[in-house]
């Protein structure tokens, strides 16, 4: 039992070093902006943010920051951004 758990721990450590092993399908986050905190979510292929800018542009600095932070963990469609021609794809 104990040796099999040690094997799993070793495997977990190896996995943790390998970008692209995990693709997030849904997420919710509290984003601590310069002026206020914002609620961000990504679900069913759509971003949401509670900030005013998002309601007009469907993206914002908070969403774009998360796209950069989680570039390896987000599905490709979550990285498209209407504000950037070259989007933020890998
Ligand atoms: Zn925002």
PDB file of the backbone (N, CA, C, O) and the ligand in Angstrom, with CONECT records:
HET     ZN  A 101       1
ATOM      1  N   UNK A   1       0.831  -1.211   0.000  1.00  0.00           N
ATOM      2  CA  UNK A   1       0.000   0.000   0.000  1.00  0.00           C
ATOM      3  C   UNK A   1       0.862   1.256   0.000  1.00  0.00           C
ATOM      4  O   UNK A   1       0.680   2.171  -0.803  1.00  0.00           O
ATOM      5  N   UNK A   2       1.800   1.260   0.926  1.00  0.00           N
ATOM      6  CA  UNK A   2       2.609   2.459   1.073  1.00  0.00           C
ATOM      7  C   UNK A   2       3.470   2.709  -0.172  1.00  0.00           C
ATOM      8  O   UNK A   2       3.613   3.853  -0.603  1.00  0.00           O
ATOM      9  N   UNK A   3       4.038   1.657  -0.744  1.00  0.00           N
ATOM     10  CA  UNK A   3       4.887   1.870  -1.917  1.00  0.00           C
ATOM     11  C   UNK A   3       4.056   2.325  -3.119  1.00  0.00           C
ATOM     12  O   UNK A   3       4.553   3.072  -3.962  1.00  0.00           O
ATOM     13  N   UNK A   4       2.792   1.883  -3.207  1.00  0.00           N
ATOM     14  CA  UNK A   4       1.989   2.347  -4.336  1.00  0.00           C
ATOM     15  C   UNK A   4       1.630   3.829  -4.171  1.00  0.00           C
ATOM     16  O   UNK A   4       1.531   4.557  -5.158  1.00  0.00           O
ATOM     17  N   UNK A   5       1.439   4.265  -2.943  1.00  0.00           N
ATOM     18  CA  UNK A   5       1.176   5.699  -2.718  1.00  0.00           C
ATOM     19  C   UNK A   5       2.407   6.524  -3.072  1.00  0.00           C
ATOM     20  O   UNK A   5       2.290   7.602  -3.655  1.00  0.00           O
ATOM     21  N   UNK A   6       3.568   6.027  -2.726  1.00  0.00           N
ATOM     22  CA  UNK A   6       4.806   6.730  -3.076  1.00  0.00           C
ATOM     23  C   UNK A   6       4.933   6.850  -4.594  1.00  0.00           C
ATOM     24  O   UNK A   6       5.374   7.873  -5.118  1.00  0.00           O
ATOM     25  N   UNK A   7       4.536   5.778  -5.289  1.00  0.00           N
ATOM     26  CA  UNK A   7       4.544   5.828  -6.753  1.00  0.00           C
ATOM     27  C   UNK A   7       3.618   6.912  -7.290  1.00  0.00           C
ATOM     28  O   UNK A   7       3.953   7.609  -8.248  1.00  0.00           O
ATOM     29  N   UNK A   8       2.455   7.047  -6.668  1.00  0.00           N
ATOM     30  CA  UNK A   8       1.502   8.079  -7.107  1.00  0.00           C
ATOM     31  C   UNK A   8       2.039   9.478  -6.841  1.00  0.00           C
ATOM     32  O   UNK A   8       1.851  10.390  -7.646  1.00  0.00           O
ATOM     33  N   UNK A   9       2.702   9.638  -5.716  1.00  0.00           N
ATOM     34  CA  UNK A   9       3.289  10.950  -5.395  1.00  0.00           C
ATOM     35  C   UNK A   9       4.358  11.308  -6.419  1.00  0.00           C
ATOM     36  O   UNK A   9       4.429  12.450  -6.872  1.00  0.00           O
ATOM     37  N   UNK A  10       5.180  10.346  -6.781  1.00  0.00           N
ATOM     38  CA  UNK A  10       6.213  10.597  -7.792  1.00  0.00           C
ATOM     39  C   UNK A  10       5.579  10.979  -9.126  1.00  0.00           C
ATOM     40  O   UNK A  10       6.043  11.889  -9.814  1.00  0.00           O
ATOM     41  N   UNK A  11       4.507  10.265  -9.477  1.00  0.00           N
ATOM     42  CA  UNK A  11       3.835  10.552 -10.740  1.00  0.00           C
ATOM     43  C   UNK A  11       3.214  11.951 -10.708  1.00  0.00           C
ATOM     44  O   UNK A  11       3.276  12.690 -11.691  1.00  0.00           O
ATOM     45  N   UNK A  12       2.619  12.301  -9.576  1.00  0.00           N
ATOM     46  CA  UNK A  12       2.018  13.638  -9.438  1.00  0.00           C
ATOM     47  C   UNK A  12       3.068  14.725  -9.613  1.00  0.00           C
ATOM     48  O   UNK A  12       2.815  15.738 -10.264  1.00  0.00           O
ATOM     49  N   UNK A  13       4.231  14.517  -9.038  1.00  0.00           N
ATOM     50  CA  UNK A  13       5.308  15.501  -9.170  1.00  0.00           C
ATOM     51  C   UNK A  13       5.744  15.633 -10.622  1.00  0.00           C
ATOM     52  O   UNK A  13       6.031  16.733 -11.093  1.00  0.00           O
ATOM     53  N   UNK A  14       5.793  14.513 -11.326  1.00  0.00           N
ATOM     54  CA  UNK A  14       6.170  14.548 -12.746  1.00  0.00           C
ATOM     55  C   UNK A  14       5.095  15.279 -13.555  1.00  0.00           C
ATOM     56  O   UNK A  14       5.404  16.147 -14.371  1.00  0.00           O
ATOM     57  N   UNK A  15       3.841  14.922 -13.320  1.00  0.00           N
ATOM     58  CA  UNK A  15       2.730  15.595 -14.026  1.00  0.00           C
ATOM     59  C   UNK A  15       2.764  17.101 -13.805  1.00  0.00           C
ATOM     60  O   UNK A  15       2.539  17.888 -14.725  1.00  0.00           O
ATOM     61  N   UNK A  16       3.048  17.478 -12.571  1.00  0.00           N
ATOM     62  CA  UNK A  16       3.001  18.904 -12.215  1.00  0.00           C
ATOM     63  C   UNK A  16       4.034  19.722 -12.990  1.00  0.00           C
ATOM     64  O   UNK A  16       3.895  20.939 -13.113  1.00  0.00           O
ATOM     65  N   UNK A  17       5.064  19.061 -13.510  1.00  0.00           N
ATOM     66  CA  UNK A  17       6.106  19.740 -14.284  1.00  0.00           C
ATOM     67  C   UNK A  17       5.743  19.855 -15.760  1.00  0.00           C
ATOM     68  O   UNK A  17       6.457  20.510 -16.520  1.00  0.00           O
ATOM     69  N   UNK A  18       4.649  19.230 -16.176  1.00  0.00           N
ATOM     70  CA  UNK A  18       4.364  19.124 -17.603  1.00  0.00           C
ATOM     71  C   UNK A  18       3.183  20.006 -18.000  1.00  0.00           C
ATOM     72  O   UNK A  18       2.029  19.645 -17.772  1.00  0.00           O
ATOM     73  N   UNK A  19       3.475  21.165 -18.596  1.00  0.00           N
ATOM     74  CA  UNK A  19       2.399  22.056 -19.006  1.00  0.00           C
ATOM     75  C   UNK A  19       1.507  21.387 -20.049  1.00  0.00           C
ATOM     76  O   UNK A  19       1.975  20.578 -20.851  1.00  0.00           O
ATOM     77  N   UNK A  20       0.249  21.724 -20.032  1.00  0.00           N
ATOM     78  CA  UNK A  20      -0.668  21.161 -21.019  1.00  0.00           C
ATOM     79  C   UNK A  20      -1.346  19.885 -20.560  1.00  0.00           C
ATOM     80  O   UNK A  20      -2.194  19.357 -21.280  1.00  0.00           O
ATOM     81  N   UNK A  21      -1.006  19.373 -19.392  1.00  0.00           N
ATOM     82  CA  UNK A  21      -1.666  18.177 -18.874  1.00  0.00           C
ATOM     83  C   UNK A  21      -3.107  18.467 -18.463  1.00  0.00           C
ATOM     84  O   UNK A  21      -3.966  17.585 -18.484  1.00  0.00           O
ATOM     85  N   UNK A  22      -3.351  19.720 -18.089  1.00  0.00           N
ATOM     86  CA  UNK A  22      -4.667  20.084 -17.558  1.00  0.00           C
ATOM     87  C   UNK A  22      -5.288  21.166 -18.429  1.00  0.00           C
ATOM     88  O   UNK A  22      -4.648  22.167 -18.751  1.00  0.00           O
ATOM     89  N   UNK A  23      -6.529  20.952 -18.801  1.00  0.00           N
ATOM     90  CA  UNK A  23      -7.295  21.990 -19.483  1.00  0.00           C
ATOM     91  C   UNK A  23      -8.513  22.309 -18.631  1.00  0.00           C
ATOM     92  O   UNK A  23      -9.355  21.447 -18.378  1.00  0.00           O
ATOM     93  N   UNK A  24      -8.593  23.549 -18.197  1.00  0.00           N
ATOM     94  CA  UNK A  24      -9.733  23.964 -17.388  1.00  0.00           C
ATOM     95  C   UNK A  24     -10.976  24.063 -18.271  1.00  0.00           C
ATOM     96  O   UNK A  24     -10.908  24.589 -19.382  1.00  0.00           O
ATOM     97  N   UNK A  25     -12.096  23.566 -17.788  1.00  0.00           N
ATOM     98  CA  UNK A  25     -13.335  23.688 -18.562  1.00  0.00           C
ATOM     99  C   UNK A  25     -14.248  24.754 -17.976  1.00  0.00           C
ATOM    100  O   UNK A  25     -15.022  25.377 -18.703  1.00  0.00           O
ATOM    101  N   UNK A  26     -14.165  24.962 -16.697  1.00  0.00           N
ATOM    102  CA  UNK A  26     -14.946  25.998 -16.021  1.00  0.00           C
ATOM    103  C   UNK A  26     -14.074  26.588 -14.931  1.00  0.00           C
ATOM    104  O   UNK A  26     -13.255  25.895 -14.328  1.00  0.00           O
ATOM    105  N   UNK A  27     -14.260  27.866 -14.687  1.00  0.00           N
ATOM    106  CA  UNK A  27     -13.570  28.423 -13.538  1.00  0.00           C
ATOM    107  C   UNK A  27     -14.312  29.640 -13.015  1.00  0.00           C
ATOM    108  O   UNK A  27     -15.008  30.328 -13.762  1.00  0.00           O
ATOM    109  N   UNK A  28     -14.158  29.892 -11.752  1.00  0.00           N
ATOM    110  CA  UNK A  28     -14.607  31.135 -11.153  1.00  0.00           C
ATOM    111  C   UNK A  28     -13.441  31.673 -10.338  1.00  0.00           C
ATOM    112  O   UNK A  28     -12.665  30.913  -9.759  1.00  0.00           O
ATOM    113  N   UNK A  29     -13.333  32.989 -10.303  1.00  0.00           N
ATOM    114  CA  UNK A  29     -12.202  33.583  -9.607  1.00  0.00           C
ATOM    115  C   UNK A  29     -12.574  34.960  -9.077  1.00  0.00           C
ATOM    116  O   UNK A  29     -13.420  35.657  -9.636  1.00  0.00           O
ATOM    117  N   UNK A  30     -11.926  35.327  -7.996  1.00  0.00           N
ATOM    118  CA  UNK A  30     -11.998  36.702  -7.503  1.00  0.00           C
ATOM    119  C   UNK A  30     -10.727  37.385  -7.959  1.00  0.00           C
ATOM    120  O   UNK A  30      -9.622  36.955  -7.630  1.00  0.00           O
ATOM    121  N   UNK A  31     -10.892  38.448  -8.714  1.00  0.00           N
ATOM    122  CA  UNK A  31      -9.729  39.170  -9.230  1.00  0.00           C
ATOM    123  C   UNK A  31      -9.545  40.443  -8.421  1.00  0.00           C
ATOM    124  O   UNK A  31     -10.467  41.251  -8.313  1.00  0.00           O
ATOM    125  N   UNK A  32      -8.368  40.623  -7.857  1.00  0.00           N
ATOM    126  CA  UNK A  32      -8.094  41.805  -7.046  1.00  0.00           C
ATOM    127  C   UNK A  32      -7.497  42.881  -7.938  1.00  0.00           C
ATOM    128  O   UNK A  32      -6.282  42.945  -8.127  1.00  0.00           O
ATOM    129  N   UNK A  33      -8.364  43.726  -8.483  1.00  0.00           N
ATOM    130  CA  UNK A  33      -7.915  44.809  -9.356  1.00  0.00           C
ATOM    131  C   UNK A  33      -7.310  45.948  -8.561  1.00  0.00           C
ATOM    132  O   UNK A  33      -7.258  45.909  -7.332  1.00  0.00           O
ATOM    133  N   UNK A  34      -6.851  46.972  -9.284  1.00  0.00           N
ATOM    134  CA  UNK A  34      -6.222  48.105  -8.592  1.00  0.00           C
ATOM    135  C   UNK A  34      -7.238  48.880  -7.762  1.00  0.00           C
ATOM    136  O   UNK A  34      -6.913  49.396  -6.693  1.00  0.00           O
ATOM    137  N   UNK A  35      -8.478  48.959  -8.262  1.00  0.00           N
ATOM    138  CA  UNK A  35      -9.477  49.786  -7.588  1.00  0.00           C
ATOM    139  C   UNK A  35     -10.546  48.989  -6.858  1.00  0.00           C
ATOM    140  O   UNK A  35     -11.174  49.489  -5.925  1.00  0.00           O
ATOM    141  N   UNK A  36     -10.747  47.765  -7.281  1.00  0.00           N
ATOM    142  CA  UNK A  36     -11.825  46.968  -6.695  1.00  0.00           C
ATOM    143  C   UNK A  36     -11.583  45.500  -6.995  1.00  0.00           C
ATOM    144  O   UNK A  36     -10.731  45.145  -7.810  1.00  0.00           O
ATOM    145  N   UNK A  37     -12.344  44.661  -6.324  1.00  0.00           N
ATOM    146  CA  UNK A  37     -12.313  43.237  -6.638  1.00  0.00           C
ATOM    147  C   UNK A  37     -13.408  42.935  -7.653  1.00  0.00           C
ATOM    148  O   UNK A  37     -14.459  43.575  -7.654  1.00  0.00           O
ATOM    149  N   UNK A  38     -13.154  41.963  -8.507  1.00  0.00           N
ATOM    150  CA  UNK A  38     -14.117  41.600  -9.532  1.00  0.00           C
ATOM    151  C   UNK A  38     -14.314  40.096  -9.529  1.00  0.00           C
ATOM    152  O   UNK A  38     -13.398  39.330  -9.231  1.00  0.00           O
ATOM    153  N   UNK A  39     -15.526  39.691  -9.865  1.00  0.00           N
ATOM    154  CA  UNK A  39     -15.836  38.269 -10.013  1.00  0.00           C
ATOM    155  C   UNK A  39     -15.683  37.900 -11.473  1.00  0.00           C
ATOM    156  O   UNK A  39     -16.308  38.499 -12.347  1.00  0.00           O
ATOM    157  N   UNK A  40     -14.858  36.924 -11.724  1.00  0.00           N
ATOM    158  CA  UNK A  40     -14.653  36.449 -13.094  1.00  0.00           C
ATOM    159  C   UNK A  40     -15.105  35.003 -13.180  1.00  0.00           C
ATOM    160  O   UNK A  40     -14.915  34.226 -12.244  1.00  0.00           O
ATOM    161  N   UNK A  41     -15.702  34.648 -14.303  1.00  0.00           N
ATOM    162  CA  UNK A  41     -15.981  33.241 -14.535  1.00  0.00           C
ATOM    163  C   UNK A  41     -15.763  32.895 -16.000  1.00  0.00           C
ATOM    164  O   UNK A  41     -15.858  33.748 -16.883  1.00  0.00           O
ATOM    165  N   UNK A  42     -15.472  31.632 -16.231  1.00  0.00           N
ATOM    166  CA  UNK A  42     -15.435  31.090 -17.581  1.00  0.00           C
ATOM    167  C   UNK A  42     -16.256  29.817 -17.544  1.00  0.00           C
ATOM    168  O   UNK A  42     -15.917  28.874 -16.829  1.00  0.00           O
ATOM    169  N   UNK A  43     -17.334  29.786 -18.310  1.00  0.00           N
ATOM    170  CA  UNK A  43     -18.209  28.612 -18.333  1.00  0.00           C
ATOM    171  C   UNK A  43     -18.910  28.534 -19.673  1.00  0.00           C
ATOM    172  O   UNK A  43     -19.292  29.552 -20.251  1.00  0.00           O
ATOM    173  N   UNK A  44     -19.074  27.316 -20.161  1.00  0.00           N
ATOM    174  CA  UNK A  44     -19.757  27.057 -21.430  1.00  0.00           C
ATOM    175  C   UNK A  44     -19.235  27.953 -22.548  1.00  0.00           C
ATOM    176  O   UNK A  44     -19.992  28.457 -23.378  1.00  0.00           O
ATOM    177  N   UNK A  45     -17.906  28.134 -22.541  1.00  0.00           N
ATOM    178  CA  UNK A  45     -17.280  28.871 -23.635  1.00  0.00           C
ATOM    179  C   UNK A  45     -17.389  30.380 -23.524  1.00  0.00           C
ATOM    180  O   UNK A  45     -17.025  31.092 -24.460  1.00  0.00           O
ATOM    181  N   UNK A  46     -17.875  30.878 -22.414  1.00  0.00           N
ATOM    182  CA  UNK A  46     -18.036  32.330 -22.278  1.00  0.00           C
ATOM    183  C   UNK A  46     -17.396  32.860 -21.005  1.00  0.00           C
ATOM    184  O   UNK A  46     -17.527  32.290 -19.922  1.00  0.00           O
ATOM    185  N   UNK A  47     -16.695  33.983 -21.182  1.00  0.00           N
ATOM    186  CA  UNK A  47     -16.161  34.719 -20.049  1.00  0.00           C
ATOM    187  C   UNK A  47     -17.213  35.663 -19.488  1.00  0.00           C
ATOM    188  O   UNK A  47     -18.083  36.152 -20.209  1.00  0.00           O
ATOM    189  N   UNK A  48     -17.116  35.904 -18.205  1.00  0.00           N
ATOM    190  CA  UNK A  48     -17.903  36.948 -17.565  1.00  0.00           C
ATOM    191  C   UNK A  48     -16.988  37.657 -16.568  1.00  0.00           C
ATOM    192  O   UNK A  48     -16.129  37.042 -15.935  1.00  0.00           O
ATOM    193  N   UNK A  49     -17.197  38.964 -16.450  1.00  0.00           N
ATOM    194  CA  UNK A  49     -16.517  39.715 -15.391  1.00  0.00           C
ATOM    195  C   UNK A  49     -17.491  40.753 -14.876  1.00  0.00           C
ATOM    196  O   UNK A  49     -18.295  41.298 -15.633  1.00  0.00           O
ATOM    197  N   UNK A  50     -17.416  41.017 -13.604  1.00  0.00           N
ATOM    198  CA  UNK A  50     -18.371  41.940 -12.983  1.00  0.00           C
ATOM    199  C   UNK A  50     -18.005  43.413 -13.197  1.00  0.00           C
ATOM    200  O   UNK A  50     -18.739  44.296 -12.753  1.00  0.00           O
ATOM    201  N   UNK A  51     -16.886  43.691 -13.868  1.00  0.00           N
ATOM    202  CA  UNK A  51     -16.503  45.104 -14.016  1.00  0.00           C
ATOM    203  C   UNK A  51     -17.339  45.792 -15.108  1.00  0.00           C
ATOM    204  O   UNK A  51     -17.950  45.131 -15.947  1.00  0.00           O
ATOM    205  N   UNK A  52     -17.350  47.112 -15.077  1.00  0.00           N
ATOM    206  CA  UNK A  52     -18.154  47.888 -16.031  1.00  0.00           C
ATOM    207  C   UNK A  52     -17.652  47.735 -17.464  1.00  0.00           C
ATOM    208  O   UNK A  52     -18.438  47.640 -18.406  1.00  0.00           O
ATOM    209  N   UNK A  53     -16.334  47.714 -17.610  1.00  0.00           N
ATOM    210  CA  UNK A  53     -15.759  47.635 -18.952  1.00  0.00           C
ATOM    211  C   UNK A  53     -16.232  46.375 -19.668  1.00  0.00           C
ATOM    212  O   UNK A  53     -16.545  46.407 -20.858  1.00  0.00           O
ATOM    213  N   UNK A  54     -16.280  45.273 -18.938  1.00  0.00           N
ATOM    214  CA  UNK A  54     -16.644  43.997 -19.563  1.00  0.00           C
ATOM    215  C   UNK A  54     -18.030  44.048 -20.180  1.00  0.00           C
ATOM    216  O   UNK A  54     -18.251  43.498 -21.259  1.00  0.00           O
ATOM    217  N   UNK A  55     -18.966  44.705 -19.506  1.00  0.00           N
ATOM    218  CA  UNK A  55     -20.343  44.691 -19.987  1.00  0.00           C
ATOM    219  C   UNK A  55     -20.456  45.333 -21.369  1.00  0.00           C
ATOM    220  O   UNK A  55     -21.373  45.014 -22.126  1.00  0.00           O
ATOM    221  N   UNK A  56     -19.540  46.228 -21.700  1.00  0.00           N
ATOM    222  CA  UNK A  56     -19.567  46.854 -23.014  1.00  0.00           C
ATOM    223  C   UNK A  56     -18.708  46.107 -24.035  1.00  0.00           C
ATOM    224  O   UNK A  56     -19.092  46.008 -25.200  1.00  0.00           O
ATOM    225  N   UNK A  57     -17.579  45.593 -23.628  1.00  0.00           N
ATOM    226  CA  UNK A  57     -16.597  45.059 -24.569  1.00  0.00           C
ATOM    227  C   UNK A  57     -16.493  43.530 -24.588  1.00  0.00           C
ATOM    228  O   UNK A  57     -15.838  42.961 -25.462  1.00  0.00           O
ATOM    229  N   UNK A  58     -17.129  42.879 -23.638  1.00  0.00           N
ATOM    230  CA  UNK A  58     -17.053  41.420 -23.512  1.00  0.00           C
ATOM    231  C   UNK A  58     -15.638  40.909 -23.276  1.00  0.00           C
ATOM    232  O   UNK A  58     -15.362  39.722 -23.450  1.00  0.00           O
ATOM    233  N   UNK A  59     -14.758  41.796 -22.886  1.00  0.00           N
ATOM    234  CA  UNK A  59     -13.467  41.411 -22.336  1.00  0.00           C
ATOM    235  C   UNK A  59     -12.999  42.593 -21.498  1.00  0.00           C
ATOM    236  O   UNK A  59     -13.621  43.654 -21.507  1.00  0.00           O
ATOM    237  N   UNK A  60     -11.920  42.408 -20.789  1.00  0.00           N
ATOM    238  CA  UNK A  60     -11.423  43.482 -19.921  1.00  0.00           C
ATOM    239  C   UNK A  60     -10.025  43.098 -19.463  1.00  0.00           C
ATOM    240  O   UNK A  60      -9.549  42.001 -19.757  1.00  0.00           O
ATOM    241  N   UNK A  61      -9.377  43.987 -18.754  1.00  0.00           N
ATOM    242  CA  UNK A  61      -8.003  43.715 -18.327  1.00  0.00           C
ATOM    243  C   UNK A  61      -7.942  42.501 -17.400  1.00  0.00           C
ATOM    244  O   UNK A  61      -6.927  41.806 -17.356  1.00  0.00           O
ATOM    245  N   UNK A  62      -9.011  42.246 -16.669  1.00  0.00           N
ATOM    246  CA  UNK A  62      -9.018  41.116 -15.735  1.00  0.00           C
ATOM    247  C   UNK A  62      -9.078  39.793 -16.489  1.00  0.00           C
ATOM    248  O   UNK A  62      -8.329  38.861 -16.197  1.00  0.00           O
ATOM    249  N   UNK A  63      -9.986  39.728 -17.465  1.00  0.00           N
ATOM    250  CA  UNK A  63     -10.073  38.519 -18.286  1.00  0.00           C
ATOM    251  C   UNK A  63      -8.776  38.316 -19.060  1.00  0.00           C
ATOM    252  O   UNK A  63      -8.247  37.206 -19.120  1.00  0.00           O
ATOM    253  N   UNK A  64      -8.265  39.400 -19.654  1.00  0.00           N
ATOM    254  CA  UNK A  64      -7.035  39.258 -20.448  1.00  0.00           C
ATOM    255  C   UNK A  64      -5.854  38.837 -19.574  1.00  0.00           C
ATOM    256  O   UNK A  64      -4.993  38.075 -20.014  1.00  0.00           O
ATOM    257  N   UNK A  65      -5.815  39.329 -18.346  1.00  0.00           N
ATOM    258  CA  UNK A  65      -4.737  38.914 -17.439  1.00  0.00           C
ATOM    259  C   UNK A  65      -4.838  37.417 -17.133  1.00  0.00           C
ATOM    260  O   UNK A  65      -3.829  36.714 -17.101  1.00  0.00           O
ATOM    261  N   UNK A  66      -6.063  36.941 -16.910  1.00  0.00           N
ATOM    262  CA  UNK A  66      -6.235  35.504 -16.654  1.00  0.00           C
ATOM    263  C   UNK A  66      -5.865  34.679 -17.882  1.00  0.00           C
ATOM    264  O   UNK A  66      -5.297  33.594 -17.761  1.00  0.00           O
ATOM    265  N   UNK A  67      -6.190  35.202 -19.066  1.00  0.00           N
ATOM    266  CA  UNK A  67      -5.811  34.493 -20.299  1.00  0.00           C
ATOM    267  C   UNK A  67      -4.296  34.347 -20.382  1.00  0.00           C
ATOM    268  O   UNK A  67      -3.785  33.323 -20.835  1.00  0.00           O
ATOM    269  N   UNK A  68      -3.588  35.377 -19.943  1.00  0.00           N
ATOM    270  CA  UNK A  68      -2.124  35.293 -19.960  1.00  0.00           C
ATOM    271  C   UNK A  68      -1.603  34.361 -18.872  1.00  0.00           C
ATOM    272  O   UNK A  68      -0.690  33.568 -19.104  1.00  0.00           O
ATOM    273  N   UNK A  69      -2.195  34.465 -17.677  1.00  0.00           N
ATOM    274  CA  UNK A  69      -1.731  33.644 -16.549  1.00  0.00           C
ATOM    275  C   UNK A  69      -1.973  32.167 -16.779  1.00  0.00           C
ATOM    276  O   UNK A  69      -1.175  31.322 -16.374  1.00  0.00           O
ATOM    277  N   UNK A  70      -3.095  31.862 -17.441  1.00  0.00           N
ATOM    278  CA  UNK A  70      -3.517  30.460 -17.580  1.00  0.00           C
ATOM    279  C   UNK A  70      -3.433  29.981 -19.022  1.00  0.00           C
ATOM    280  O   UNK A  70      -4.165  29.080 -19.430  1.00  0.00           O
ATOM    281  N   UNK A  71      -2.536  30.589 -19.787  1.00  0.00           N
ATOM    282  CA  UNK A  71      -2.455  30.268 -21.221  1.00  0.00           C
ATOM    283  C   UNK A  71      -2.307  28.774 -21.478  1.00  0.00           C
ATOM    284  O   UNK A  71      -2.843  28.258 -22.459  1.00  0.00           O
ATOM    285  N   UNK A  72      -1.592  28.081 -20.613  1.00  0.00           N
ATOM    286  CA  UNK A  72      -1.371  26.636 -20.821  1.00  0.00           C
ATOM    287  C   UNK A  72      -2.514  25.774 -20.301  1.00  0.00           C
ATOM    288  O   UNK A  72      -2.592  24.588 -20.621  1.00  0.00           O
ATOM    289  N   UNK A  73      -3.390  26.356 -19.510  1.00  0.00           N
ATOM    290  CA  UNK A  73      -4.443  25.563 -18.875  1.00  0.00           C
ATOM    291  C   UNK A  73      -5.835  25.854 -19.433  1.00  0.00           C
ATOM    292  O   UNK A  73      -6.795  25.153 -19.114  1.00  0.00           O
ATOM    293  N   UNK A  74      -5.940  26.891 -20.269  1.00  0.00           N
ATOM    294  CA  UNK A  74      -7.251  27.222 -20.826  1.00  0.00           C
ATOM    295  C   UNK A  74      -7.419  26.568 -22.190  1.00  0.00           C
ATOM    296  O   UNK A  74      -6.448  26.422 -22.932  1.00  0.00           O
ATOM    297  N   UNK A  75      -8.652  26.172 -22.527  1.00  0.00           N
ATOM    298  CA  UNK A  75      -8.885  25.652 -23.880  1.00  0.00           C
ATOM    299  C   UNK A  75      -8.649  26.769 -24.899  1.00  0.00           C
ATOM    300  O   UNK A  75      -8.763  27.953 -24.582  1.00  0.00           O
ATOM    301  N   UNK A  76      -8.317  26.366 -26.125  1.00  0.00           N
ATOM    302  CA  UNK A  76      -7.955  27.328 -27.163  1.00  0.00           C
ATOM    303  C   UNK A  76      -9.019  28.418 -27.321  1.00  0.00           C
ATOM    304  O   UNK A  76      -8.697  29.597 -27.463  1.00  0.00           O
ATOM    305  N   UNK A  77     -10.290  28.007 -27.294  1.00  0.00           N
ATOM    306  CA  UNK A  77     -11.369  28.980 -27.525  1.00  0.00           C
ATOM    307  C   UNK A  77     -11.469  30.013 -26.394  1.00  0.00           C
ATOM    308  O   UNK A  77     -12.040  31.088 -26.583  1.00  0.00           O
ATOM    309  N   UNK A  78     -10.926  29.692 -25.248  1.00  0.00           N
ATOM    310  CA  UNK A  78     -10.961  30.633 -24.125  1.00  0.00           C
ATOM    311  C   UNK A  78      -9.889  31.709 -24.253  1.00  0.00           C
ATOM    312  O   UNK A  78      -9.887  32.682 -23.500  1.00  0.00           O
ATOM    313  N   UNK A  79      -8.973  31.529 -25.214  1.00  0.00           N
ATOM    314  CA  UNK A  79      -7.866  32.474 -25.345  1.00  0.00           C
ATOM    315  C   UNK A  79      -8.121  33.542 -26.397  1.00  0.00           C
ATOM    316  O   UNK A  79      -7.358  34.503 -26.497  1.00  0.00           O
ATOM    317  N   UNK A  80      -9.180  33.391 -27.180  1.00  0.00           N
ATOM    318  CA  UNK A  80      -9.495  34.402 -28.184  1.00  0.00           C
ATOM    319  C   UNK A  80      -9.939  35.678 -27.491  1.00  0.00           C
ATOM    320  O   UNK A  80     -10.704  35.646 -26.527  1.00  0.00           O
ATOM    321  N   UNK A  81      -9.450  36.795 -27.997  1.00  0.00           N
ATOM    322  CA  UNK A  81      -9.787  38.072 -27.380  1.00  0.00           C
ATOM    323  C   UNK A  81     -10.182  39.070 -28.457  1.00  0.00           C
ATOM    324  O   UNK A  81      -9.421  39.275 -29.402  1.00  0.00           O
ATOM    325  N   UNK A  82     -11.345  39.693 -28.346  1.00  0.00           N
ATOM    326  CA  UNK A  82     -11.774  40.654 -29.368  1.00  0.00           C
ATOM    327  C   UNK A  82     -10.910  41.909 -29.445  1.00  0.00           C
ATOM    328  O   UNK A  82     -10.979  42.646 -30.429  1.00  0.00           O
ATOM    329  N   UNK A  83     -10.114  42.155 -28.438  1.00  0.00           N
ATOM    330  CA  UNK A  83      -9.300  43.379 -28.465  1.00  0.00           C
ATOM    331  C   UNK A  83      -7.940  43.205 -29.121  1.00  0.00           C
ATOM    332  O   UNK A  83      -7.240  44.188 -29.362  1.00  0.00           O
ATOM    333  N   UNK A  84      -7.565  41.990 -29.407  1.00  0.00           N
ATOM    334  CA  UNK A  84      -6.240  41.768 -29.976  1.00  0.00           C
ATOM    335  C   UNK A  84      -6.359  40.951 -31.252  1.00  0.00           C
ATOM    336  O   UNK A  84      -6.916  39.853 -31.250  1.00  0.00           O
ATOM    337  N   UNK A  85      -5.825  41.501 -32.353  1.00  0.00           N
ATOM    338  CA  UNK A  85      -5.869  40.781 -33.628  1.00  0.00           C
ATOM    339  C   UNK A  85      -5.201  39.431 -33.520  1.00  0.00           C
ATOM    340  O   UNK A  85      -5.735  38.419 -33.973  1.00  0.00           O
ATOM    341  N   UNK A  86      -4.048  39.425 -32.926  1.00  0.00           N
ATOM    342  CA  UNK A  86      -3.265  38.184 -32.877  1.00  0.00           C
ATOM    343  C   UNK A  86      -3.693  37.323 -31.697  1.00  0.00           C
ATOM    344  O   UNK A  86      -3.021  36.346 -31.367  1.00  0.00           O
ATOM    345  N   UNK A  87      -4.811  37.678 -31.056  1.00  0.00           N
ATOM    346  CA  UNK A  87      -5.323  37.007 -29.859  1.00  0.00           C
ATOM    347  C   UNK A  87      -4.185  36.612 -28.926  1.00  0.00           C
ATOM    348  O   UNK A  87      -3.042  37.023 -29.124  1.00  0.00           O
ATOM    349  N   UNK A  88      -4.490  35.844 -27.946  1.00  0.00           N
ATOM    350  CA  UNK A  88      -3.460  35.502 -26.963  1.00  0.00           C
ATOM    351  C   UNK A  88      -3.122  34.027 -27.035  1.00  0.00           C
ATOM    352  O   UNK A  88      -2.676  33.417 -26.064  1.00  0.00           O
ATOM    353  N   UNK A  89      -3.350  33.470 -28.224  1.00  0.00           N
ATOM    354  CA  UNK A  89      -3.100  32.034 -28.374  1.00  0.00           C
ATOM    355  C   UNK A  89      -1.629  31.704 -28.195  1.00  0.00           C
ATOM    356  O   UNK A  89      -0.737  32.527 -28.402  1.00  0.00           O
ATOM    357  N   UNK A  90      -1.425  30.456 -27.800  1.00  0.00           N
ATOM    358  CA  UNK A  90      -0.065  29.956 -27.637  1.00  0.00           C
ATOM    359  C   UNK A  90       0.666  29.987 -28.978  1.00  0.00           C
ATOM    360  O   UNK A  90       1.833  29.603 -29.054  1.00  0.00           O
TER     361      UNK A  90
HETATM  362 ZN    ZN A 101     -13.101  42.925 -15.658  1.00  0.00          ZN
END
